[in-house]
Amino acid sequence: MPAQHQAPTPSATAATPPCCVAIMQPYFLPYIGYYQLIAAVDRFVVYDNIQYTKKGWINRNRILRRDGCTALISLPLMSDSAALDVRQRQLAGAFRRDKLLNQIREAYHDAPQFARVYPVVEQVVNCSENNLFAYLFHSLTTVCTYLEIATPLVVSSSLPIDHRLHGQDKVLALCHQLAASRYVNPIGGLGLYSRDCFSANGIELKFLQARPSAYAQRRNDFVPALSIVDVMMFNPLADVRRQ
């Protein structure tokens, strides 16, 4: 990963105030709950040294077409080993950024916030990075800037822990490195972690329930959990920030 995307490594010393931390793998223009989680913590760790999952949502998402049907937007990747981490994957040489932009423009050109939001989408899609993680990290920071979310994003591999750890043990190691007093996870991970184990390590474990408020789209029945692009296109920034 290019050096300019490496976040500074915080030092867990006595002078470091306790903080609230969340840790997630990167996704392409994820749904609003992802950004609600970023806004709810003091440090947000983005996994780069985590295995890429082919059938997940790391490099794809859904938007709403003008006919009211959902459509998939995706980042094509070079063919490579399924065992590689996200930071080891590359965008396909045939990736047409202009084609993806046209797909989003066609879907939302008549949306009320198009004039304000489309330049943000252009900045995301036209990123010149070909490394998958670098591209996704740029998209997260760009959208956070638009949403006025100031939470620092920390790249997981920049933190000096034993990166051979997995699951809860790795989360705890990252939390200790950041002097975290609280760890927040999406409610979907309720069964992954032990409150007692976190408590024994001096860390409070909390779960965040996303707040996907309904808003006016193009159809009578609201379609939730779409890309943040949909939320931004149909809602003024102030309304997005209140969700």
Backbone as numpy.savetxt, mean C-alpha at the origin, in Angstrom:
# Nx Ny Nz CAx CAy CAz Cx Cy Cz
17.19 -2.84 -5.30 16.34 -1.65 -5.30 17.23 -0.41 -5.30
16.94 0.59 -6.10 17.76 1.79 -6.16 17.88 2.46 -4.81
19.06 3.05 -4.55 19.35 3.60 -3.23 18.39 4.71 -2.85
17.86 5.47 -3.84 17.01 6.59 -3.48 15.69 6.17 -2.87
15.36 4.88 -2.96 14.10 4.41 -2.38 14.31 3.80 -1.00
15.55 3.75 -0.53 15.81 3.22 0.80 15.43 4.27 1.84
14.55 3.89 2.74 14.18 4.81 3.81 15.28 4.83 4.87
15.45 5.94 5.58 16.43 5.99 6.66 16.11 4.93 7.70
17.13 4.36 8.28 16.93 3.33 9.28 16.81 3.96 10.66
15.60 3.92 11.27 15.46 4.48 12.60 16.25 3.65 13.60
16.75 4.25 14.62 17.52 3.56 15.64 16.69 3.42 16.90
16.54 2.20 17.36 15.74 1.94 18.56 16.61 2.18 19.79
16.72 3.41 20.20 17.51 3.76 21.36 16.60 4.34 22.42
17.19 4.62 23.57 16.39 5.18 24.67 15.83 6.54 24.30
16.49 7.21 23.33 16.02 8.53 22.94 14.88 8.48 21.94
14.62 7.30 21.42 13.56 7.16 20.43 12.21 7.02 21.13
11.27 7.92 20.91 9.98 7.81 21.59 9.21 6.59 21.11
8.46 5.93 21.99 7.64 4.79 21.56 6.69 5.22 20.45
6.39 4.32 19.55 5.53 4.69 18.44 4.59 3.56 18.07
3.65 3.89 17.23 2.65 2.95 16.73 3.07 2.55 15.32
3.11 1.25 15.05 3.66 0.72 13.79 2.64 -0.20 13.11
2.63 -0.15 11.79 1.90 -1.13 10.97 2.87 -1.65 9.91
2.65 -2.87 9.45 3.52 -3.49 8.45 2.65 -4.18 7.42
2.90 -3.88 6.15 2.12 -4.51 5.07 3.01 -4.75 3.86
2.61 -5.70 3.02 3.26 -5.84 1.73 2.70 -4.78 0.80
3.42 -4.45 -0.26 2.94 -3.39 -1.16 1.85 -3.90 -2.09
0.97 -3.01 -2.48 -0.06 -3.31 -3.48 -0.12 -2.16 -4.47
-0.66 -2.43 -5.65 -0.78 -1.41 -6.67 -2.07 -0.63 -6.47
-1.95 0.65 -6.12 -3.09 1.53 -5.91 -4.18 0.84 -5.08
-3.84 0.39 -3.86 -4.78 -0.40 -3.07 -6.02 0.37 -2.63
-6.95 -0.36 -2.03 -8.22 0.23 -1.60 -7.99 1.17 -0.42
-9.01 1.93 -0.08 -8.85 3.01 0.90 -8.43 2.51 2.27
-8.80 1.29 2.64 -8.42 0.76 3.95 -6.91 0.72 4.16
-6.17 0.50 3.10 -4.71 0.48 3.18 -4.19 1.84 3.62
-4.76 2.90 3.04 -4.32 4.26 3.38 -4.84 4.69 4.75
-6.00 4.17 5.15 -6.48 4.43 6.50 -5.51 3.85 7.53
-4.96 2.69 7.22 -3.98 2.07 8.12 -2.70 2.90 8.18
-2.23 3.38 7.04 -1.03 4.23 7.03 -1.26 5.47 7.89
-2.43 6.08 7.74 -2.73 7.32 8.47 -2.90 7.09 9.96
-3.17 5.84 10.36 -3.47 5.55 11.77 -2.22 5.30 12.61
-1.04 5.24 11.97 0.17 4.87 12.71 1.26 5.94 12.57
2.34 5.77 13.35 3.47 6.70 13.32 4.54 6.27 12.31
4.67 4.96 12.07 5.60 4.43 11.09 4.89 3.29 10.35
5.03 3.30 9.04 4.40 2.26 8.23 5.50 1.53 7.46
5.69 0.26 7.77 6.73 -0.54 7.13 6.15 -1.25 5.92
6.83 -1.12 4.79 6.41 -1.78 3.56 7.39 -2.92 3.28
6.87 -4.14 3.24 7.72 -5.29 2.96 8.24 -5.26 1.52
9.54 -5.30 1.37 10.11 -5.51 0.03 10.72 -6.90 -0.07
11.19 -7.43 1.07 11.80 -8.76 1.07 10.78 -9.81 1.53
9.69 -9.84 0.77 8.63 -10.83 0.99 8.31 -11.46 -0.35
8.00 -12.74 -0.34 7.81 -13.45 -1.61 6.62 -12.90 -2.38
6.84 -12.70 -3.67 5.76 -12.27 -4.56 4.73 -13.40 -4.69
3.45 -13.04 -4.60 2.38 -14.02 -4.75 1.63 -13.75 -6.05
1.64 -14.71 -6.92 1.10 -14.53 -8.27 -0.39 -14.20 -8.28
-1.16 -14.84 -7.42 -2.61 -14.67 -7.47 -3.11 -13.61 -6.48
-2.20 -12.84 -5.90 -2.61 -11.79 -4.97 -2.87 -10.49 -5.70
-2.79 -9.40 -4.93 -3.12 -8.08 -5.47 -1.92 -7.14 -5.48
-0.73 -7.71 -5.43 0.48 -6.88 -5.41 0.57 -6.00 -6.65
0.31 -6.57 -7.81 0.48 -5.80 -9.06 -0.81 -5.64 -9.85
-1.95 -5.67 -9.16 -3.20 -5.46 -9.87 -4.26 -4.89 -8.92
-5.33 -4.36 -9.51 -6.45 -3.86 -8.73 -7.66 -3.73 -9.63
-8.76 -3.20 -9.06 -9.99 -3.07 -9.83 -10.45 -1.61 -9.86
-10.98 -1.22 -11.00 -11.59 0.10 -11.14 -13.01 -0.10 -11.68
-13.76 1.00 -11.77 -15.15 0.94 -12.22 -15.26 1.59 -13.60
-15.69 0.82 -14.59 -15.83 1.35 -15.94 -17.07 2.23 -16.04
-17.17 2.96 -17.14 -18.30 3.87 -17.33 -19.62 3.12 -17.47
-19.58 1.84 -17.87 -20.80 1.06 -17.98 -21.24 0.47 -16.65
-20.50 0.77 -15.57 -20.86 0.29 -14.25 -20.27 -1.04 -13.88
-19.52 -1.65 -14.79 -18.86 -2.94 -14.51 -17.43 -2.70 -14.02
-16.92 -3.62 -13.24 -15.54 -3.49 -12.78 -14.58 -4.01 -13.84
-13.37 -3.47 -13.81 -12.32 -3.89 -14.74 -11.01 -4.02 -13.98
-10.17 -4.92 -14.42 -8.89 -5.16 -13.78 -7.83 -4.25 -14.40
-7.03 -3.61 -13.54 -5.84 -2.91 -14.01 -4.64 -3.67 -13.44
-3.60 -3.84 -14.23 -2.50 -4.67 -13.76 -1.16 -4.20 -14.32
-0.11 -4.58 -13.61 1.26 -4.33 -14.03 1.84 -5.64 -14.53
2.10 -5.78 -15.81 2.67 -7.04 -16.32 4.11 -7.20 -15.86
4.48 -8.42 -15.52 5.82 -8.69 -15.00 6.61 -9.59 -15.93
7.93 -9.47 -15.85 8.79 -10.39 -16.57 8.61 -11.79 -15.99
8.66 -12.80 -16.82 8.60 -14.18 -16.33 9.83 -14.47 -15.49
9.61 -15.05 -14.32 10.73 -15.33 -13.43 10.32 -16.37 -12.41
11.25 -16.75 -11.55 10.99 -17.76 -10.54 9.91 -17.32 -9.57
9.03 -18.23 -9.23 7.95 -17.94 -8.28 8.50 -17.76 -6.86
9.76 -18.10 -6.64 10.35 -18.01 -5.30 10.94 -16.64 -5.02
10.97 -15.75 -6.00 11.60 -14.45 -5.82 10.77 -13.53 -4.94
11.47 -12.64 -4.23 10.80 -11.62 -3.43 10.27 -10.51 -4.34
9.40 -9.66 -3.79 8.84 -8.55 -4.55 9.95 -7.66 -5.10
10.96 -7.39 -4.30 12.03 -6.49 -4.74 12.91 -7.10 -5.83
12.74 -8.39 -6.09 13.53 -9.07 -7.13 12.78 -9.20 -8.45
11.54 -8.77 -8.45 10.75 -8.87 -9.67 10.83 -7.58 -10.48
10.68 -7.73 -11.80 10.79 -6.60 -12.72 9.52 -6.48 -13.56
9.17 -5.25 -13.91 8.06 -5.04 -14.83 8.45 -5.56 -16.21
7.47 -6.06 -16.94 7.73 -6.57 -18.28 8.21 -5.46 -19.20
9.13 -5.80 -20.09 9.61 -4.81 -21.04 8.52 -4.28 -21.94
7.47 -5.10 -22.13 6.36 -4.71 -23.00 5.28 -3.91 -22.28
5.52 -3.55 -21.02 4.52 -2.80 -20.26 4.25 -1.47 -20.94
2.99 -1.26 -21.35 2.58 -0.02 -22.01 1.93 0.90 -20.98
2.70 1.84 -20.48 2.16 2.78 -19.51 1.04 3.61 -20.12
1.19 3.97 -21.39 0.16 4.76 -22.05 -1.15 3.98 -22.18
-1.06 2.67 -22.37 -2.26 1.84 -22.48 -3.00 1.77 -21.15
-2.25 1.65 -20.06 -2.87 1.62 -18.73 -3.51 2.97 -18.42
-2.84 4.05 -18.77 -3.41 5.38 -18.55 -4.68 5.57 -19.36
-4.68 5.10 -20.60 -5.89 5.21 -21.42 -7.05 4.45 -20.81
-6.76 3.29 -20.22 -7.81 2.48 -19.58 -8.43 3.25 -18.40
-7.58 3.89 -17.61 -8.08 4.64 -16.46 -8.78 5.91 -16.91
-8.23 6.58 -17.92 -8.86 7.80 -18.43 -10.24 7.51 -18.99
-10.37 6.44 -19.76 -11.66 6.08 -20.35 -12.68 5.78 -19.26
-12.24 5.17 -18.17 -13.16 4.82 -17.09 -13.64 6.04 -16.31
-12.80 7.06 -16.20 -13.12 8.14 -15.25 -13.11 9.55 -15.83
-13.03 9.71 -17.14 -12.87 11.06 -17.68 -14.04 11.98 -17.37
-15.21 11.42 -17.04 -16.35 12.25 -16.68 -16.61 12.26 -15.17
-15.69 11.70 -14.38 -15.85 11.70 -12.92 -15.64 13.12 -12.38
-16.29 13.48 -11.29 -16.25 14.87 -10.81 -14.86 15.37 -10.43
-13.96 14.48 -10.00 -12.63 14.92 -9.57 -11.54 14.57 -10.58
-11.94 14.23 -11.81 -10.97 13.78 -12.81 -9.84 14.79 -13.02
-10.16 16.06 -13.18 -9.15 17.07 -13.50 -8.08 17.16 -12.42
-8.46 16.95 -11.18 -7.50 17.04 -10.08 -6.75 15.73 -9.86
-7.42 14.61 -10.08 -6.84 13.32 -9.72 -6.03 12.69 -10.86
-6.44 12.93 -12.10 -5.75 12.25 -13.20 -4.25 12.59 -13.26
-3.82 13.84 -13.00 -2.38 14.10 -12.96 -1.64 13.26 -11.92
-2.30 12.94 -10.81 -1.70 12.07 -9.79 -1.54 10.66 -10.36
-2.57 10.18 -11.04 -2.51 8.87 -11.68 -1.41 8.83 -12.72
-1.28 9.90 -13.49 -0.20 9.97 -14.48 1.17 9.87 -13.82
1.33 10.55 -12.70 2.60 10.53 -11.99 2.91 9.11 -11.50
1.89 8.41 -11.06 2.07 7.02 -10.60 2.43 6.11 -11.77
1.61 6.11 -12.79 1.77 5.15 -13.89 3.03 5.43 -14.70
3.38 6.69 -14.89 4.53 7.04 -15.72 5.86 6.94 -14.99
5.86 6.47 -13.75 7.11 6.26 -13.03 8.06 5.44 -13.90
9.30 5.87 -14.01 10.25 5.22 -14.92 10.88 3.96 -14.34
10.62 3.69 -13.06 11.19 2.49 -12.44 10.67 1.23 -13.12
11.53 0.24 -13.29 11.12 -1.05 -13.81 11.17 -2.14 -12.75
11.80 -1.83 -11.62 11.77 -2.76 -10.49 10.39 -2.70 -9.85
9.77 -3.84 -9.63 8.39 -3.87 -9.14 8.25 -3.14 -7.81
9.13 -3.44 -6.84 8.97 -2.79 -5.54 9.18 -1.29 -5.64
10.20 -0.87 -6.36 10.46 0.57 -6.50 9.26 1.27 -7.13
8.64 0.63 -8.12 7.47 1.21 -8.78 6.30 1.31 -7.80
6.06 0.26 -7.03 4.96 0.27 -6.08 5.21 1.26 -4.94
6.45 1.34 -4.48 6.78 2.26 -3.39 6.56 3.70 -3.85
6.94 3.99 -5.07 6.69 5.33 -5.63 5.20 5.62 -5.69
4.39 4.64 -6.07 2.95 4.87 -6.17 2.36 5.15 -4.79
2.83 4.42 -3.76 2.33 4.65 -2.41 2.67 6.04 -1.91
3.92 6.46 -2.10 4.32 7.79 -1.63 3.60 8.89 -2.39
3.35 8.67 -3.68 2.66 9.68 -4.48 1.23 9.87 -4.02
0.52 8.77 -3.80 -0.87 8.86 -3.36 -0.94 9.42 -1.94
-0.01 9.02 -1.07 0.00 9.56 0.29 0.20 11.08 0.27
1.03 11.56 -0.63 1.23 13.00 -0.75 -0.08 13.69 -1.15
-0.79 13.11 -2.12 -2.07 13.69 -2.53 -3.07 13.68 -1.38
-3.09 12.58 -0.62 -4.04 12.44 0.49 -3.60 13.19 1.75
-2.45 13.83 1.68 -1.89 14.59 2.81 -1.66 13.70 4.03
-1.18 12.49 3.77 -0.79 11.56 4.83 0.71 11.70 5.04
1.12 12.10 6.23 2.53 12.40 6.48 3.29 11.24 7.12
2.64 10.13 7.38 3.31 9.00 8.01 4.53 8.55 7.21
5.70 8.46 7.82 6.88 7.97 7.09 6.71 6.51 6.67
7.08 6.20 5.43 7.07 4.83 4.93 8.48 4.27 5.04
8.62 3.12 5.67 9.92 2.51 5.93 10.02 1.21 5.13
11.11 1.04 4.40 11.33 -0.19 3.63 11.85 -1.27 4.57
11.21 -2.42 4.58 11.53 -3.45 5.58 13.00 -3.86 5.57
13.59 -4.03 4.39 14.97 -4.52 4.33 15.98 -3.49 4.81
15.55 -2.23 4.99 16.47 -1.19 5.49 16.67 -1.30 6.99
15.86 -2.10 7.67 15.96 -2.22 9.12 16.87 -3.40 9.49
17.81 -3.20 10.42 18.79 -4.23 10.76 18.25 -5.29 11.71
17.47 -6.20 11.17 16.96 -7.34 11.94 17.41 -8.62 11.23
17.09 -9.75 11.82 17.34 -11.04 11.17 16.20 -11.27 10.17
16.46 -11.03 8.91 15.41 -11.11 7.91 15.07 -12.54 7.51
15.71 -13.51 8.17 15.32 -14.92 7.97 14.07 -15.26 8.80
13.72 -14.38 9.70 12.53 -14.61 10.52 11.28 -14.56 9.65
10.21 -15.17 10.15 8.95 -15.19 9.40 7.79 -14.85 10.33
6.68 -14.45 9.71 5.42 -14.26 10.42 5.54 -13.36 11.63
4.95 -13.82 12.74 4.89 -13.01 13.96 6.27 -12.66 14.48
7.24 -13.59 14.37 8.58 -13.31 14.88 9.22 -12.15 14.13
9.00 -12.09 12.82 9.57 -10.99 12.04 8.88 -9.67 12.37
7.57 -9.72 12.53 6.82 -8.51 12.91 7.33 -7.97 14.25
7.53 -8.84 15.21 8.02 -8.41 16.52 9.42 -7.81 16.42
10.27 -8.43 15.60 11.63 -7.90 15.43 11.60 -6.51 14.81
10.75 -6.30 13.82 10.62 -4.98 13.20 10.06 -3.96 14.19
9.09 -4.39 14.98 8.52 -3.49 15.99 9.57 -3.08 17.02
10.37 -4.03 17.48 11.42 -3.71 18.45 12.42 -2.73 17.85
12.79 -2.93 16.60 13.76 -2.06 15.96 13.24 -0.62 15.86
11.92 -0.48 15.73 11.31 0.84 15.63 10.82 1.37 16.98
11.17 0.66 18.06 10.75 1.05 19.41 9.23 1.18 19.50
8.52 0.27 18.87 7.06 0.34 18.84 6.46 -0.06 20.18
5.49 0.71 20.62 4.73 0.35 21.81 3.38 -0.25 21.42
3.02 -0.10 20.12 1.75 -0.63 19.64 1.92 -1.08 18.19
1.32 -2.23 17.89 1.33 -2.72 16.51 -0.12 -2.82 16.04
-0.41 -2.25 14.87 -1.77 -2.25 14.33 -1.80 -3.08 13.05
-2.76 -3.98 12.98 -2.91 -4.85 11.82 -4.35 -4.77 11.31
-4.56 -4.94 10.01 -5.95 -4.99 9.52 -6.71 -6.11 10.21
-8.00 -5.93 10.35 -8.84 -6.88 11.07 -8.81 -8.27 10.44
-8.49 -8.35 9.15 -8.43 -9.64 8.47 -7.34 -10.55 8.99
-6.36 -9.99 9.71 -5.27 -10.78 10.26 -5.48 -11.16 11.71
-6.73 -11.13 12.16 -7.04 -11.37 13.58 -6.48 -12.70 14.07
-6.50 -13.72 13.23 -6.06 -15.04 13.67 -4.57 -15.29 13.49
-3.83 -14.29 13.02 -2.41 -14.50 12.73 -1.50 -14.25 13.92
-1.96 -13.43 14.87 -1.07 -12.98 15.92 -1.66 -13.23 17.31
-0.77 -13.37 18.29 -1.16 -13.63 19.68 -1.02 -12.36 20.51
-2.11 -11.91 21.09 -2.05 -10.73 21.96 -1.10 -10.98 23.13
-1.13 -12.19 23.67 -0.28 -12.52 24.81 1.19 -12.42 24.44
1.52 -12.90 23.25 2.91 -12.86 22.81 3.38 -11.42 22.62
2.53 -10.61 22.01 2.89 -9.20 21.83 3.01 -8.50 23.19
2.09 -8.79 24.08 2.12 -8.18 25.41 3.38 -8.56 26.16
3.81 -9.84 26.02 5.04 -10.30 26.68 6.26 -9.57 26.15
6.14 -9.03 24.92 7.22 -8.27 24.32 7.05 -6.76 24.51
6.10 -6.37 25.36 5.90 -4.96 25.66 5.21 -4.17 24.56
4.45 -4.88 23.72 3.80 -4.23 22.58 2.30 -4.53 22.63
1.50 -3.49 22.51 0.05 -3.65 22.46 -0.37 -4.02 21.03
-1.16 -5.06 20.89 -1.64 -5.49 19.57 -3.05 -4.97 19.35
-3.23 -4.21 18.28 -4.54 -3.66 17.94 -4.89 -4.05 16.50
-6.20 -4.07 16.22 -6.67 -4.38 14.87 -7.56 -3.24 14.37
-7.36 -2.91 13.11 -8.09 -1.79 12.52 -9.12 -2.32 11.52
-10.37 -1.93 11.73 -11.44 -2.25 10.78 -11.54 -1.12 9.76
-11.35 -1.46 8.49 -11.44 -0.43 7.45 -12.83 0.19 7.46
-12.90 1.46 7.02 -14.16 2.18 7.02 -14.53 2.56 5.58
-14.98 1.59 4.79 -15.29 1.87 3.38 -16.66 2.53 3.22
-16.73 3.83 3.44 -18.00 4.53 3.33 -18.51 4.53 1.89
-19.80 4.35 1.73 -20.39 4.39 0.39 -20.39 5.82 -0.14
-20.27 5.97 -1.43 -20.29 7.28 -2.08 -20.93 7.12 -3.44
-21.29 8.22 -4.06 -21.97 8.17 -5.36 -21.00 7.73 -6.45
-21.35 6.61 -7.11 -20.60 6.14 -8.27 -21.52 6.31 -9.49
-21.47 5.34 -10.40 -22.32 5.44 -11.59 -23.50 4.48 -11.54
-23.63 3.73 -10.48 -24.68 2.73 -10.41 -25.37 2.82 -9.06
-26.56 2.30 -9.01 -27.35 2.40 -7.79 -26.76 1.56 -6.65
-26.25 0.37 -6.98 -25.67 -0.48 -5.95 -24.17 -0.19 -5.86
-23.74 0.30 -4.71 -22.35 0.72 -4.48 -21.40 -0.46 -4.58
-20.27 -0.26 -5.26 -19.25 -1.30 -5.39 -18.09 -0.94 -4.46
-17.91 -1.66 -3.37 -16.85 -1.33 -2.41 -15.51 -1.96 -2.79
-14.48 -1.60 -2.04 -13.16 -2.23 -2.11 -12.50 -2.14 -3.48
-12.80 -1.07 -4.21 -12.09 -0.82 -5.46 -10.79 -0.09 -5.16
-9.98 0.12 -6.18 -8.74 0.88 -6.03 -9.03 2.26 -5.45
-8.05 2.80 -4.75 -8.15 4.16 -4.22 -8.44 5.16 -5.34
-8.09 4.82 -6.58 -8.36 5.69 -7.72 -9.85 5.99 -7.81
-10.70 4.99 -7.59 -12.14 5.20 -7.66 -12.59 6.16 -6.59
-12.11 5.99 -5.39 -12.49 6.89 -4.29 -12.08 8.32 -4.61
-10.87 8.49 -5.08 -10.36 9.84 -5.35 -11.09 10.50 -6.52
-11.47 9.71 -7.52 -12.14 10.27 -8.70 -13.54 10.78 -8.39
-14.21 10.15 -7.43 -15.60 10.51 -7.16 -15.79 11.39 -5.91
-14.70 11.65 -5.18 -14.84 12.40 -3.93 -13.81 13.52 -3.82
-14.23 14.71 -3.36 -13.26 15.76 -3.07 -12.25 15.27 -2.02
-11.06 15.82 -2.05 -10.01 15.39 -1.13 -10.47 15.45 0.32
-11.16 16.50 0.69 -11.61 16.63 2.08 -12.51 15.48 2.49
-13.37 15.03 1.56 -14.26 13.89 1.86 -13.48 12.59 1.96
-12.47 12.41 1.11 -11.64 11.20 1.18 -10.94 11.14 2.52
-10.42 12.25 2.97 -9.68 12.28 4.23 -10.59 12.02 5.43
-11.87 12.30 5.29 -12.82 12.04 6.39 -13.23 10.58 6.47
-12.99 9.81 5.42 -13.43 8.40 5.43 -12.53 7.55 6.31
